[in-house]
Amino acid sequence: MRVLIIAESANPEWVSVPLEGYSHARAIARQHDAHLVTHPRNREALLRAGVDPESFTTIDNEWIARPIHRFEKLIRRGDGTGWTTSMAMRWIPYRAFESRIWKEFGPRVRQGDYDVVHRLTPLSPTVPSTLAARCAKAGVPFVVGPLNGGLPWPKGFDRERRREREWLSYVRQAYELVPGYRSMRRHASALIIGSRATFEQMDAKVHDRCVYIPENAIDPARFGTPPQRQPLAQEDPIRVSFVGRLVPYKGCDMLIEGASLLIREGRIKIDIIGDGPERGRLEAMVAREGIASGVRLVGWVEHADLQGHLARAHVLGFPSVREFGGAVVLEAMAMGVVPLVLDYGGPGELVDERCGFALPMGSREQVVARVRESLTRLANNPAQIEPMSEAAMHRARTLFTWDTKASMVGEVYRWVVGEREKPDFGMPLSFERCALAVTGI
């Protein structure tokens, strides 16, 4: 396929969405004749990564993006909170970005130089695209996604919502008023949906054009060969790692509270990898509980160094109450670390009962109790960790690599150009459905 990829965020040296955009675009380019359109801030990193300069084009919208970014930083105060309000501003510079894309690439799209136009980033379903209608008029299929976001705050966590300063989340449907919101959904040939929650938010009228493919994936080359861990003896402590920003919704405090008794008994040790505004509160909690000997606050580590930390862990403790994707869950699974997550949002769709724990959402007290119960089960029977570790590695390294994901996206391309029926990979992904839809799985 000749594919024009739109990924404003695509940077191999950053994390989160920029790394996703880069990894996804490169995987697609390994399987198709793809040209990437991105932002100039990514150019030097792309060149350092060995990307052919002829294979991508940069489009500058800094005249509007820079002041909006400054305003976002003011809103978020540098502590990572206020995410929804920040995202609500991004459609403005993105609209300018797409206008310049069409000015440069519109003539080539109209004359049939591309079989498909695919917008990879932004991932947020609240940021619309004007290209969908333009491509439809030109007779070229427009694919958007994965789209992921808009996960409602769970009941019982209003205190965390306020501490995150998520004021706009109380009027969630307001983003439907953004110019282009309905047009993108009406004119897109396919909408790749990154989570069940996002699918449920889509109007039923577009469900027949929605294909479920989770947002995140992993690059096995970044993680190398998984470590050979010695089997745990009954008396050995289970090493649990939390990885993420220390902000209220990530739930690190619930992990500590749920594990506190087991830590005092010497049966669990926790490493907290990350930093953020909650660090002082967590340190005070550890001191108050008298468990400092079993809890280590590592602080922020570079993404390249994360593998070494995960290699020492048996379990990823990640009870985030509002996680859209959960890339760290796949990264841990790829290293054979057993995930313990909440079955709400992205993480619960990555984990099955053979490889980890997807705990039901509930009140804060219920989540803490479920974390405690699951960790106690592992501490009482550590022999179950090894087979779950093997299953986690197999699931992550088979279904959730970027190349596998690019193959799934390739089947979506074949569908929108009329070469096959609509693909169905399962929701959540299943080995059986994927094997039927994509050869080589």
Secondary structure, DSSP 8 states (H G I E B T S, - for coil): -EEEEEES---TTS-SHHHHHHHHHHHHHHHSEEEEEE-GGGHHHHHHTT--GGGEEE---HHHHHHHHHHHHHHHTTTT--HHHHHHTTHHHHHHHHHHHHHHHHHHHHTT--SEEEEEE---TTS--SHHHHHHHHT--EEEEEE-------TT-HHHHHHTT-GGGGGGGGGGGSTTHHHHHHH-SEEEE-SHHHHHHS-GGGGGGEEE--S--B-HHHH-S--------TTS-EEEEEES---GGG-HHHHHHHHHHHHHTTSEEEEEE--STTHHHHHHHHHHHT-GGGEEEEE---GGGHHHHHTT-SEEEE--SSBSS-HHHHHHHHTT-EEEEESSBSHHHH--TTT-EEE----HHHHHHHHHHHHHHHHH-GGGHHHHHHHHHHHHHHHSBHHHHHHHHHHHHHHHTTSS-----TTTT-HHHHHHHSTT-
